[in-house]
Amino acid sequence: MSPARIIPARLSGPDSDRPARGRHRAPRSPFFGPGARRRAGRLSFVAAVATALPLLVVPATSANAATTSDWERLAVCESGGNWSINTGNGYYGGLQFSTSTWNAFGGQEFASRADLAHPQEQMVVANRTLREQGWGAWPSCSRSVGLSGGPTTGGPTELITAITDRYDRESAIRSRMGSLRGLEQGDASLRWQVYAGGRTYWSPSAGAHTLYGGILGKFLALGGAPSRGVPTTDETSAYDRGAYNDFAKGGSIYWSRSTSAHEVKNAIRTKWRVLGAERAAGYPTTDEVGTGDGAAYNDFNNKNSIYWTSPYGAHQVRGSIRTTWRSLGAGQSELGYPTSDEYSTPTGARSDFAGGYITWDRATNTNRVVLS
């Protein structure tokens, strides 16, 4: 259990004479006896540690499990979204559990009645009920909110997720993240929890990783996990008190005090890291920018850029050679795009381009443009 939990405020619920909409039956499976639940809990913990599963899952008679958003929609219909409701009609909490159903599916692990349990705990019991009885346990409201068709997947049948586990075990994360803001969201392929000071994301392949501050802000501005994938690292320290996170779809977001947060990705990121990344080429001062003709580039704060094109790959252009090339029109000039990084010559340096080259003379500090 998380040491800090947000309990939603009590909302105005349905009248006390409102008919109950959930018709829960006692479970048919012998698995759900009290002793079996305790044994399952122990087995689940071992399985989660050994295989890095997202949830401490119990053995299932089917794959049915609903997501947080599914249960929130159902609760609006069942109880007006009031997870603490007790009208005296014999049904309790946001999903209107009877005492017998609450007890039969392990609710006593959390509270004596559903209305006394945290919403996430009520959802855990609901997923156990769903797995055994299907959406028919909430016949009217499941149809009303469109949940009466095929099963959804991904909701927890035990309370502790990989995200909760990291938060509980690692004091540094609790200190940086602060208190929870709402419930953990997601499904079997992506889950996340919002905190006062950041977010933690989880996927089966990446595990649970943290995002904060400017990097989190940039990540969300770029479209978040659907666009960039989940973080595959925690926020990691970089040169000169900077920081970065890597993401699943081939990008990274780097932050420094002087440049703020910018994304560098794919072939440009690979080239930049080969060149020494922020220690040598500096931090990105732009996100990747498209040129309109199929090329792309990032600028970096050590007076250089990396351009990528499909024919020539990614190459660095720097210093006065970059200044001269851009003054001529960059990739739209007769020179076209770079075909080499800058390299040393006996008299200075040179960069090659599709339509020629530019040299820099050390003695005179001048550039010469040669068209092929």
N, C-alpha and C positions, 0 to 999 in steps of 0.2 A: 504493500500500500504506500502511496506517496505521502510524505510527511506534510505536504501542503496541498489541500484540495479545495477547489472552488465549488460551493453548493449554490446552484442558481436560486435567485430569490423566489419566494412563493408568489405564484401568479393566481389571479382569480380563476377558480376551477369550475367545473360543472355543478349544477344544483345537486343537493343530496338525494333527490328522488330520481335522478337520471338513471336509466337502466344501464347495467353493466354491459360493455360491448365485448369484453374478452371472456371466452368460455374455455377455460383451461381444464384439462383432464389429468388425472393421475398418470404418471409415466408407466409405460408397459415394460420398459427394459429393467432387468434386475441390477444393471450397472449403477442405478441412481440411489441405492441404499446408502446410509450414512458412512458405513465402513468402506464401501466401494469408492465414495467420493474422496475419502482421506487417502486411500491407496492411489487413486488416480492423480491426486495432487502431487504425491511424492514422485510417481512415475513421470508426470508432466514436467516437473522441475528438472529431473535428470535429462529428459529428452531435449528440453530447451537449451541447457548448458552444452550438451554434446553436439547438437546440430545447429545451433544459433538460429532457431526458429523465432519468428516474431512474437509468438504468444506462448504461454504455458498452456498448451492445448490438452484436452482430455480425449480419450478414444471416442470416435464418433460412429453412430449407427448410420449417418448419412452426412453429406457435405454441406447441409444447410446451415448458413449463418449469415446474419444481416449486418450491415455496416452501421456506424454511428448515425449517419444522416438518415438511414431508413427508420431507425428507432425514434429519432427526433420527430420525423414526420408522423409516425404512428401515434406518438404521445400527444401531439397537437390534437389529433382526432379523439383519442381515448380520454384525455384529461385536460384538454386545453393547454398542454405543455407544462403542467404543474407536476413536477416530479415528487413533491412532498404532500400531495393531496390525500386527505382522509375524510370523506364525507359521511362516514358511518354506514355505508351501504354494503360493507363486506368486501370491497375491492379497494386496493391501495396503490399509491404511487402513480408515476407517469404512464405506466402500461397496464394499470388496473389488475394487479395480481390478487387472487384470492389467497387466503392464508395457506390453504392446503397445497396449492400449486407452488407458492413461494417456498414452502418447506420441502416439497417433493423434489424440486430442482436445485436444492442447495442454497436457498436464500439465507438460511440461518448462519451461514458462514460470514454474512455481512451485517445483518440486522434482524430483529424479530419480525418486522413487517417491511414490505417494500417501500412504504412512504418514509421510513426511517433510514433508508439506504441511499448512498450516493447514486446519481443517475448512471454512472458507468457500471456500478454494481448491479443495478436493475437491468441494464442491457446484457450483462453477462448471464444472468438468470434467464432473460428472455431468449438469448441465443440457445441455451440448453433446451428450453421449452420448444423453440422453433425446430430444433434438430429432431426432436421426438414427435411433435404433433403437427408441424407445418404451420402455414399461415391460418389454418382453420382455428387455431387457438384465439385468434382475434378476427372473427369472421366478418364483421361489419366494417370495421375500420381498415383492415388490410385491403379489402376491395375498394374502399373509398379513396385510399391514397395510392392505389395502383401497385400493391405488394402481393396480390393474390396469385400472380402467375408463377413463372419458374423461380427457383431459389436464387438469392444473391449469395455471395460468399465473402468471407474475410473478417467477420466480426469475431471478437474474442469469446471463448467459452470458459476462460479463466481470466482473472482480473489483471495479472501482471504481464505487461507487454515488454518487449525489448527496450522501448523508450522509457517506460516507467522504471525498469530495472536499472538502467544507467543513471537516471536521476536519483534513485534511492541509494545507489552504491557509491556514487562519486560526488564527494562534497564540493569539489571545484566546479562541477556543472551546476549544482544547486545554488552555489554562491553567485555564479555568473548569470544563470537563467532567472533566478528569483521565483516568484509564485506562478502557479498555473493560471492560464487565461482560457477558460472553457474546457471542453472535453477533447480527448484525443480523437482525431478524425482519420478516415481512410478505409482501406480494404486490404485484401490479401497481397496486393502488389505495391501499395504505397500507403504509409501512415505518417502522421505528423502531429506534434503537440506544440501549441503556442504557449509561451511563457512571457512574463513581464519583460525579460531581457533578451529574448531570442526565440529560436525554434529548434526542435530536433526532428529530423526526418529519418524514416526507415524504409528500406526495401529488402527483399530476400537476398539479393546479390551484394548489396553494399553494407547492410547492417544499419545501425543507428548512429547518426552524426549530427553535430551541432552547427548552427549558423547564428551570427550576431551582427549587430551594428551595421556599418556601411556595406559590408559584403552581403548581409541578408537583404538590405534595402535594394541593392543592385540586382540581386537574384530575383526578387519579387518584381522589380521593374521590367526585367527581361522576360517575364512570363512564368517564373517559378519552375517547379518540377515538371509540369507538362512540356515546357519548352526546353529546359536545360538539363533535365534529369535530376535525380537526387544527389546530394553531396556524397562523395566517396571518401572524404577525409573530414575530420573535425577542422575547425579553424586552426591553422598552423602558422607558427611564427616564421617571418621572412626577414630579409636583410634590413638593417636600419629601422627596426621596430615596426616593420610592415607585417602583413598577414595575408593568407590566401586560403581558399577552399578549392579543391578539384570537384568536378561534377561528372555525372555518368555519361553525358552526351558529348564528351570530348572537349569541354571548356574548363577554364579556371577563372576565378575572380580574385584579383590582387588589389590590396588596399595599402596605401601609405598616407602619411599625414600631408604630404605635399601634393599628391595626385588624386586623392580619394579612391573610390573603387571602380575598376574597369575590368572588362572581360577580355581574355585572350584565349583563342581556341584553335583546335585542329592543327593544320600544318604550320600555321604561324606560331602557335604555342610550341610546337616541337622544335622549330628552328630557333626560336628565342631561348628555349632552355638549352639547346646545344651550344649557343653562343654565351651561355653563362647567366641567363635570366636576369633577375633584377640586380644582381651584383655587378654585372658587366654591361648589359644593355639598358639598365634602368627599368623603372616601373612603367606599365602602360599608362598613357595619358589620354587615350581614346579607347572605346570599345572597338571591335573589328568594324571597319567601314567598307561598304561596297562602293565600287567606283562607277557602277552603271554599265560596264562593259564586261562583266564577269570576273573582274579582279577584286581583290580585297586587301586591306592593310590595317595595321596598328601603328600608331606613333608611340615612342617611348621617351622618357625624360632625359636620356643621355644623348640627345640630338641625333636620333636615328629612327628609322622606320623599317618595318618588314612588310614587303609586298608579296602577295601570292597570286599566281595565275595558273591556269590549267596546263598550258604548254611548258612552263619553266619552273613551276614549283615556288617555294618561298625563299626570298633572298633579302638580305639587309642592305639598305642604302643609308649613308650616314654623312654627317658633317657638311662641309662645303660642297661635296659632290651631290648630296641630296638637295641642297639649296639651289644649285645650278640646274639640276634636272627638273625640279618643280617649277622654276622660273620659266622653263621652256614649254611647260605643259604636262610634265610627268609622263604617265603612260599614254596620253593622247598626243604626245609630241612625236617627231620623226624617230626619236630614239626608242620609243616603246617602253616595255617593262624590263626590269633587271633580269639578267640570266646568270648573274654571279653575285656573291657577296663582295664587299670591298676587299681588295687584297693589296699587299705591299708591292711596290716596285722599287728599283734602285733610286729613283728620284722622289718617291712619295707614295701615292696610292692610286688605285684605278678600280672602277666598277664597269662591268660589261652590260650592255643592253641589247635588246633584239635588233636594234637598228644602228648600233655603234658602241662607243664607250666614252667615258669621261675620266680624265686624269686630274690629279692634284699634285702640284709641284711644291715640294717642301721649301726650297730656297726662295721662291718668289711668292708663295702662298696664293697661287692662282690656279684656276681650272681651265682645261682645254677640252672642247667637245669635238669628237671625231665621228662623222656619220659613215656608215659602211655602204 
